[in-house]
Amino acid sequence: MSTKVLVVDDSALVRQLLTEILDSAPDLEVVGTAVDPYAAREKIKKLNPDVVTLDVEMPRMDGITFLGNLMRLRPLPVVMISSLTEQGADVTLRALELGAVDFIAKPKLDVARGLQDYADEIVAKVRSAASARVRPLQRRPAKTAVAPVAEKLSADAVLAPAGGGRHFRTTDRIIGIGSSTGGTEAIKEVLAALPPDMPGIVISQHIPEAFSGPFAARVNSQSPLTVVQADDGQQVLPGHAYIAPGNRHLVVQRDGARYVCRLNDGPPVNRHKPSVDVMLRSLAQNAGPNTIGVMLTGMGDDGASGMGEVKESGGTTLAQDEKSSVVWGMPGEVVKRGFADEVLPLGRIAGRLVQLSRGQ
């Protein structure tokens, strides 16, 4: 049975392109389109879609206001259509807070060609949204960077596997968190619940380049930790969290007794940049048993191999459980492969990180 999709956008061109792209998938069907939220409201009542794609900027009522009303009165999986700008990032992050499952970032120029380039990504996001867990006016998050689908490379393309050498012993713990669809809200919830004396935290969230800086600033405003977008050469300090910039891999290296962030411009890994696998491999190689790996909600399997490497190096691995995940792809894969030491609901992950960082 096909997933029914309603496309809401004031641009006739975008409506046409999204309809063609989504209808090309055998399991998706665009059952209607709407030019603004007022028309969308009537179409939702009449057509009962499974997923709605919703433009952020529309006449008569903006997408954010409509989304808030929709999630309060008739919760549905919603994928936002937003521009790849800093202003677009702020609005999109607000939409994720209100309950949107994901977003598709459209280019500022040559929208037609841009959307066609991301056709596979658009189909995957709408397909994933159809199975996402949506609750009334509860935060329901974001996902992968909108990059053209590339060859699926492993972490070997960026970072060579370990040669079997011994790890330097240090008392310094380090936490690595990976996520994708739903991850922006999940990360925010975990970091907001941590005390300021935590070990350094590095984070790879699938997110476009224009969005990672505003996302870090948003999380920083709501967390006792200092949360920043990672810079190359930046020392990983206790009480700080470092979020990988969009379109760069975040690699952790050891410099004497210190951990240092390195930004890598290698190819996408598992079709993502930043890739969780790359970050976790670097932690396994440079921190080994002092690593705590955490896999939060997300679509796909990026990070599963990296969690296996962390576990093999003597580190500890946590995965978010299915019930609390927006999409249980990434953490589910970790569990399926037997790489998760513990499987926890989102609300218990911060507390467990505190215990583990204190040796409990």
N, C-alpha and C positions, 0 to 999 in steps of 0.2 A: 504494500500500500504506500502511495507516494506521500511525502511530506508536503503539506499545503503552505505556500508562502504568499504573504501580502507585501508588495513593494510600495513604500511610501516615500515619494520624492517629488519636489516641485519642478525638477528638470525632466522634460519629456525624453531627452537623450539618455539620461541615466536610467529612467524607468525602462526604456526599451532595451538598453544594454544589459541591465541586471536580469530582465525577463529572459532574454536570449541565453545568457550565461547559465542561469539557474534551470531553465527548461531543458538545457542540453544534458543535464544529469538525469539518468533514468528513474531515480528515486525522489526527485524534487519536482514540484509543479507550482508555477506561479498562478494562483487562482484569481488574482486581481491586483490592481494598482490604484494608488490614490495620490492626488496632487497636494493634499494638505491634511493636517490632523482631523479636521472636521469630516472630510470625506472618508478618512481612514476609520474613524469611529463607527460610521455606518457600515463600511465594508467588513469590519471585524465582527459586528453583530450578525451580518448576513452570511458571511463566508466561513466564519469560524476557523481562521488559519492556525497552523501549528507554530509558525515562525513569522515575525514581522521584521523587515529591514526598514530602518527609519532614518531619514535625513536629519541632521542636526539643525540646519538653517532652512526654515520654510516660512512662507507668509502666513498671516492670520494667527498662527500659534507656533512657537518654536518647538523643536523636537524634544527638548528637555522638559518643558512644561507638560507636553502630551505624555511623555514617558512616565513622569511622576503620577499623573492621573491614571494611566493605564496600569501601572504596577500596584496602585492602591485598590483599584476597582475590579480589574480583570487581568491578573498577572499572566503574561505570555513571554516566551523566549524572544528577546529583541536583539537584533544586531544593528548597531548604529553605523551610519555612513558619515564619515567626518573627513575634514581636510587635514592634510599633512602640514600643519602650521602649529606654532606654539599656542595660539589662541584656540585652535581646534583641539589641541591636546588637553587643555584645561576643561573645555566643555565635555570632551569625551570621557575624561576621568570622572567628571561629575555624573555623567550618564551611567558609568559603571557602578558608582556609589548608589545610585537610585535603583539599580536592578538589571541594567542591560547585561546580557551574557558576554557580548563580544563587540568588536567594531571592525569595519573595513575602512581603511584610510584611502581616500581618493586623491590623486595628484592635483596640484593647482592648475597645471597646464596639460593640454591634450588628454582630457578625461577619458575619451573613447578608447584611445590606445592603451592608456594606463589601466583601465578596468579590464580590458581584454588580456593584458599581460598577467593580471592577477586572477584570471578566471578559475584556475584550480584551487587557489587559496579561498576565493569567495565561496565556491561550492563546499569546500571542506568546513568552513566556518558556519555556514547555514546548516549543513548536515549535523555538525556537532551541537549547534544550538538547539536543535530539535529534541535532543536527548538530555539537555542540561536541566539541572534542578533549579526551579524558579519559585521564589516565595514572595508573598505580598510585601511590597516596599521594604525588602531586605536586600542587602548589597549582593549584587550578582555580577561578576567581573569580566575581565579582559583577557587578551590573548596575543597570539603570535604576530610578529612583525609582518607587515604586508610586503613581502618581497616576492619577486617572480619565483615560481617553483624551480629549484635547482636540483642537480643530481644529488642523491642522498649520500653524502660522505660521512665517514666516521670521524671520531676525534683524531685519528691518525693523520688526517689532512692538516691539522694545526699543531698537534703536540705528539711527539713520538711516545710509544708505550715505554713503561719503566724497564730498566735493564736488570732489575732484581737487586739493586744495591741496598745498603742499610739506611734506615731513616735516622736523621739526627734526632736525638731525644731532647725535648724541651717541655717545660710545664705549660707552655702557652697553648690553650685550646683555640680552635678556629671553627666557625660554623659556616657551612655553605648551603644556601637555599636555592632551589630551582622551582620554576613554575611557568605556567602559560595561561590558558583560558581560565578565567576566574582568579588568576594569581595576584592582580593588583590589590584587590580587596583582602585576599587571604594574607598577603605579606603585611599589609597595613594592620590587620588584626593581630598577627603574631608580634610584630615589632612594638605595637602600642602596649602590649601586656608584659614586655620585658623590662627589668630594672636597668639603670644606667651603668651598672658595673659588669655587664656581660662581656664575654670575649668578643673579639672582632668578628664581624659577620660579612660575608660576601654573597651577593645575590645575582643570579641570572634569570631575568624575566623576559620572555619573548615580547618585544615591544619595539616600535619604530624609533628611529633616531630622534625625531622631533618631540617624542613623547617622554623619553627616559628622564630628561632633566626636570620637567614639570612634575613627573611622578615622584622623583626623589624628594623634591621640595615639599610636595603634598604630604608624603609619609613623614618627613622630618617634623612637620608642624604638629603631628599627632602622636609622636613617639618620645619617650624619655631619652632614647638614644639620639646621637647625632647621625643623621642619614644624609648621604651625599651621593651624587653620581661619581663613580670611580674615575680617577685620573691616572695616567701612566706614571709609575714610580712612586705612587702614594703609599705610605706605610699603613699597614692594617693595625689600628689601635683599638684597645678595649673600649667599650662603650660607643663604638662607631659601627655603622652599617654602610657598605659600599655597593651601589647598584650599577651593574654593567651598562654602559651607554649602548643605545640602539646602534646596530651595525658595527659593533666591536665585540670580540670575545674577551672575557675577563679571565686572566690567568693569574694564579697566585704563585709567587716564587719566594724562596728563602734567601735572605741576605744576612748572613751571620745568624744571629738569634731572632731576627725580625722576619715578619711576613710582609711582602710588598706586592701591590697590584701592578700587573702589566696588562696593557691593552694590545690585543693582537688583531691584525687586519687580514687574517687568513680567510679562506673560503667558508661559506656557510657549512655547518655540520648538522646532519639530520635536517637539512634545509633551513637551519636557523642560525642567526648571528645577532646576538650572542647565543651560544649553545651551552646548555647545562652540562652536557658530557665533557666539553673542554674544561670548564671550570672545575668540575669534580675530579677529573683526571689530574689536574695540576695540584689539587689538594691532597689526593692520594699519594702523589709522588713527593710532595714537599712537606706535608704535615703528617701523613700516615695515620698512626693511632690517635693522634691529637685532633683528628677531624670529626666533626659531627655533621653528617649529611642529612638534609631535609628535603623531601619531595612533596610539593604542594600540588593542588589541582592544576590540570592542564590536559590539552589534547595532544595525542601522539605518544612517542616513546623516548623523546630526547631526555637524556639524564639517567636512563635505566642502566646502561652499561657503566656510566660513571659511578653510580651508587654501588654497583658490583665491585668496582675497583677500590672505592673507599672501604667497603666491608672487608675485602681481601687484604688491604693494607693494615687492618686492625682498628679502623675507625668505627664509629657508631652510626647507624642509619635509621631514620624515621620516615614514615610515609603517612600522608593524610588518608583517612579512611574514606570509603566510597560514599557513605551517607552525607558527609559534610562537604564533599567536593562538588563543585559545579560540573566538572567533567573528570571522571576517574580514569583518564587515559594514562598520563605519566606516572602518577603514584600506583595505579593499578598494575602497570607493567613491572614496576619495581617489586611489588608483592608477588606477582605471577612468577617472576624469575627467582624468587627466594632471596632477594637482596635486602629486604626490610627487617631490621631487628625488632622494630615495634611499629604497629599500625594504630594511629591515634586520630580521634576527631580533632578538627581544627582548634576548638576551644581548649584542648589540653596540651597542645604542642609547646606553647610558650613555657608553661610550668615545667614540662619535662626537660626543655632546654636549660632552664635554670638549674634543675637537679643535676643534669649531666655535666654542666660547666663547673659545678662544685664537687664533682666526683661522687655523686650519690646514685 
